[in-house]
Amino acid sequence: LLDTQPGQDWPALLGTHSAYTNTLYGRKFKSFDLSELGEDKEGVVIYAIAHNKKHFIRLVDGRPDIFLQLPSSSMLFQKEFYDGHFNINELTEKTLEAFAGVTTYNFRPDRLEPGRRYSFQEIQALSGKDGAYWVFYHALTSPSQDARLLVFRQICKGKLLSGLRNEDISTLTAKLLLIMQRSCQKDKSRFLKMSGTYWV
């Protein structure tokens, strides 16, 4: 192969696992030089190539500088995370850059619900939060993500769950109703709708 195609930059095409995979799949990354990509960041790139994550590939191919500046501790590079809980095709330049602040130091992947996919907004909201807040968020059952995050952020802002045990569901419920009463006291119909929607 090397002899029959002279002039090719083979170290760039085959120098790393990700570069080899990219070549094997028809060079989906056109501009991004994968030949010196570290092993800590290769996994998500290989995953994107193998699973044809076109939007992610275009994003990183166009802004490799943002991708390369992310710390190796970023959750974006954790296989369990991108393979089972987050759709990397949802990333934008802004959220890709923001993953610099969502790391293994402030995010607990073991608290993610098995089989559940999360948006970046949810990931960012949960980052750095104690276990009780995760339990609380997972108990919210509104089909509207915006509605769930609205209530969750109100709870976090008031630090209403600090010090509570994760398993103290009855207390979490009481705190939920309290915050909804405060936010909806001027609109009883809205409160009744929320109280019947957010908790099972």
C-alpha positions as CSV (number, residue, x, y, z in Angstrom):
1,L,0.0,0.0,0.0
2,L,2.8,2.4,0.9
3,D,4.7,1.6,-2.3
4,T,1.7,2.0,-4.6
5,Q,0.6,5.4,-3.3
6,P,3.7,7.5,-3.1
7,G,3.5,11.1,-1.9
8,Q,1.0,10.3,0.9
9,D,1.7,11.6,4.3
10,W,1.5,8.2,6.0
11,P,2.6,9.3,9.5
12,A,-0.3,11.7,9.4
13,L,-2.7,9.1,8.0
14,L,-1.7,6.2,10.2
15,G,0.3,7.6,13.0
16,T,-2.3,7.1,15.7
17,H,-5.3,4.8,16.3
18,S,-7.6,7.7,15.6
19,A,-5.7,8.7,12.4
20,Y,-5.8,5.1,11.2
21,T,-9.5,4.8,11.9
22,N,-10.2,8.0,10.1
23,T,-8.2,6.8,7.1
24,L,-10.0,3.4,7.2
25,Y,-13.4,5.1,7.2
26,G,-12.6,7.4,4.3
27,R,-11.2,10.4,6.1
28,K,-14.3,11.8,7.7
29,F,-12.1,14.4,9.5
30,K,-10.7,16.4,6.6
31,S,-8.7,19.1,8.3
32,F,-8.0,18.0,11.8
33,D,-4.6,16.5,12.1
34,L,-5.1,13.4,14.2
35,S,-1.5,12.1,14.0
36,E,-0.5,13.6,17.3
37,L,-3.8,13.3,19.2
38,G,-3.2,12.0,22.7
39,E,-4.8,8.7,23.9
40,D,-6.9,10.6,26.4
41,K,-8.8,12.3,23.6
42,E,-8.8,9.6,20.9
43,G,-11.7,7.6,22.3
44,V,-14.4,10.1,21.5
45,V,-12.9,10.8,18.1
46,I,-12.8,7.1,17.2
47,Y,-16.4,6.8,18.5
48,A,-17.6,9.7,16.4
49,I,-16.0,8.2,13.3
50,A,-17.3,4.6,13.8
51,H,-20.8,5.9,14.7
52,N,-20.9,8.5,11.9
53,K,-21.5,11.4,14.2
54,K,-21.5,13.9,11.4
55,H,-22.3,17.1,13.3
56,F,-19.6,16.4,15.9
57,I,-17.1,15.6,13.2
58,R,-17.8,18.9,11.4
59,L,-17.7,20.8,14.6
60,V,-14.3,19.5,15.8
61,D,-12.9,19.5,12.2
62,G,-13.7,23.2,12.0
63,R,-12.7,24.1,15.6
64,P,-9.9,21.7,16.6
65,D,-8.5,24.5,18.8
66,I,-11.4,24.3,21.2
67,F,-11.3,20.5,21.3
68,L,-7.6,20.3,22.0
69,Q,-7.8,22.9,24.8
70,L,-10.2,20.8,26.8
71,P,-8.5,19.1,29.8
72,S,-8.1,15.4,29.7
73,S,-10.4,15.3,32.8
74,S,-13.3,16.6,30.8
75,M,-16.4,14.4,30.9
76,L,-16.5,14.5,27.1
77,F,-13.6,12.1,27.1
78,Q,-15.1,9.5,29.4
79,K,-16.4,6.5,27.3
80,E,-19.3,5.6,29.6
81,F,-20.5,9.2,29.3
82,Y,-20.4,9.8,25.6
83,D,-21.4,6.2,24.7
84,G,-24.3,5.8,27.1
85,H,-25.5,9.2,28.4
86,F,-24.8,12.0,26.0
87,N,-25.3,12.6,22.3
88,I,-22.2,14.3,21.1
89,N,-24.0,15.5,17.9
90,E,-25.9,18.0,20.1
91,L,-22.7,20.0,20.8
92,T,-22.2,23.5,19.6
93,E,-19.0,25.6,19.7
94,K,-20.3,27.2,22.9
95,T,-21.1,23.9,24.7
96,L,-18.0,22.2,23.4
97,E,-15.9,24.9,25.0
98,A,-18.0,24.7,28.2
99,F,-17.0,21.1,28.7
100,A,-13.8,22.4,30.0
101,G,-15.7,23.1,33.2
102,V,-17.5,19.7,33.4
103,T,-14.8,17.3,34.6
104,T,-14.3,14.1,36.6
105,Y,-13.4,16.4,39.5
106,N,-16.9,18.0,39.8
107,F,-19.2,15.5,38.0
108,R,-20.2,12.1,39.3
109,P,-21.0,9.8,36.4
110,D,-22.0,7.0,38.8
111,R,-25.0,9.1,39.7
112,L,-26.3,9.1,36.1
113,E,-29.4,6.9,35.6
114,P,-28.7,3.8,33.5
115,G,-29.8,4.1,30.0
116,R,-30.8,7.8,30.3
117,R,-29.6,10.4,27.9
118,Y,-28.9,13.9,29.2
119,S,-28.7,17.2,27.4
120,F,-25.8,19.5,28.0
121,Q,-28.1,21.9,29.9
122,E,-28.9,19.0,32.3
123,I,-25.2,18.0,32.6
124,Q,-24.2,21.5,33.4
125,A,-26.9,22.0,36.0
126,L,-26.0,18.7,37.8
127,S,-22.3,19.4,37.7
128,G,-20.8,19.9,41.2
129,K,-24.1,19.1,42.9
130,D,-24.4,16.8,46.0
131,G,-26.2,13.5,45.7
132,A,-29.5,14.8,47.2
133,Y,-29.8,17.2,44.3
134,W,-29.3,14.4,41.8
135,V,-32.0,12.3,43.5
136,F,-34.3,15.3,43.4
137,Y,-33.7,16.0,39.7
138,H,-34.3,12.4,38.8
139,A,-37.6,12.5,40.7
140,L,-38.9,15.4,38.5
141,T,-41.2,13.8,35.9
142,S,-42.4,16.7,33.8
143,P,-41.9,15.8,30.1
144,S,-40.6,19.4,29.6
145,Q,-36.8,19.7,30.2
146,D,-37.2,23.4,30.6
147,A,-39.8,23.0,33.3
148,R,-37.6,20.4,35.2
149,L,-34.6,22.7,35.0
150,L,-36.6,25.7,36.2
151,V,-37.6,24.0,39.4
152,F,-34.2,22.4,39.9
153,R,-32.4,25.7,39.6
154,Q,-34.7,27.3,42.1
155,I,-34.0,24.5,44.5
156,C,-30.2,24.9,44.0
157,K,-30.4,28.7,44.3
158,G,-32.0,28.4,47.7
159,K,-29.7,25.5,48.8
160,L,-32.8,23.8,50.1
161,L,-31.4,20.3,49.9
162,S,-28.0,20.9,51.5
163,G,-27.3,18.4,54.2
164,L,-30.2,16.1,53.4
165,R,-29.8,12.3,53.0
166,N,-30.2,11.0,49.4
167,E,-32.8,8.5,50.5
168,D,-35.0,11.1,52.4
169,I,-37.5,11.2,49.6
170,S,-40.3,12.5,51.8
171,T,-38.2,15.5,52.8
172,L,-37.3,16.1,49.1
173,T,-41.0,16.1,48.3
174,A,-41.8,18.6,51.0
175,K,-39.0,20.9,49.8
176,L,-40.3,20.6,46.2
177,L,-43.8,21.7,47.2
178,L,-42.4,24.5,49.2
179,I,-40.4,26.0,46.3
180,M,-43.4,25.6,44.0
181,Q,-45.6,27.4,46.5
182,R,-43.1,30.3,46.7
183,S,-42.7,30.6,42.9
184,C,-46.4,30.2,42.1
185,Q,-48.1,31.9,45.0
186,K,-49.6,34.5,42.7
187,D,-51.0,31.9,40.3
188,K,-52.8,29.1,42.1
189,S,-53.7,27.3,38.8
190,R,-50.1,27.2,37.8
191,F,-49.1,25.8,41.2
192,L,-51.8,23.1,41.0
193,K,-50.6,22.2,37.5
194,M,-47.0,22.0,38.5
195,S,-47.6,20.0,41.7
196,G,-49.5,17.4,39.7
197,T,-46.9,17.3,36.9
198,Y,-43.5,17.2,38.6
199,W,-43.8,14.4,41.1
200,V,-45.1,10.9,40.8
